[in-house]
């Protein structure tokens, strides 16, 4: 598991994108960085979340 995780995060072909996403406190509470996110049929890993309650959160994603 860790080999795949490290390889994905530190690959030379790494593609990073940022989205503004409406997150709730429950979303943050239930989230783990081991989760993947599916957006437009592409699977991403979350790299960073800039959570601001009541506002759109800036989420940095890595294309898996």
C-alpha positions in Angstrom: 0.0 0.0 0.0 2.6 2.6 1.0 4.8 2.0 -2.1 1.8 2.8 -4.3 0.9 5.8 -2.2 4.4 7.3 -2.2 4.9 6.6 -5.9 1.7 8.4 -6.8 2.5 11.4 -4.7 6.1 11.9 -5.8 6.1 10.8 -9.4 7.8 12.9 -12.0 4.5 12.8 -14.0 2.6 14.4 -11.2 -0.4 16.5 -12.2 -1.8 18.9 -9.6 -5.1 20.8 -9.9 -7.0 23.0 -7.6 -10.8 23.2 -7.2 -13.0 25.4 -5.1 -15.4 23.0 -3.4 -18.3 23.6 -1.0 -17.3 21.4 2.0 -19.1 21.1 5.3 -17.7 20.4 8.8 -19.0 16.8 8.4 -17.1 16.4 5.1 -13.9 17.4 6.9 -14.6 15.2 10.0 -15.2 12.1 7.8 -12.3 12.7 5.5 -8.9 10.8 5.4 -6.1 11.5 3.1 -6.2 7.8 2.0 -9.5 8.6 0.3 -9.7 9.2 -3.4 -12.1 11.6 -5.2 -13.8 11.1 -8.5 -14.3 14.2 -10.6 -15.3 14.0 -14.3 -14.3 10.3 -14.4 -10.8 11.1 -13.2 -9.6 9.7 -9.9 -7.6 12.1 -7.6 -5.9 12.0 -4.2 -6.3 15.0 -2.0 -3.0 16.8 -1.3 -4.2 19.9 0.6 -7.4 21.4 1.9 -7.8 25.1 2.8 -11.1 24.8 4.7 -13.0 27.9 5.6 -16.4 27.4 7.2 -19.3 29.0 5.3 -17.1 29.6 2.2 -15.8 27.6 -0.8 -12.7 25.6 0.2 -9.7 25.5 -2.0 -8.8 21.8 -2.5 -5.5 20.8 -4.1 -5.8 17.4 -5.9 -3.2 15.1 -7.5 -4.3 13.1 -10.5 -3.9 9.4 -9.6 
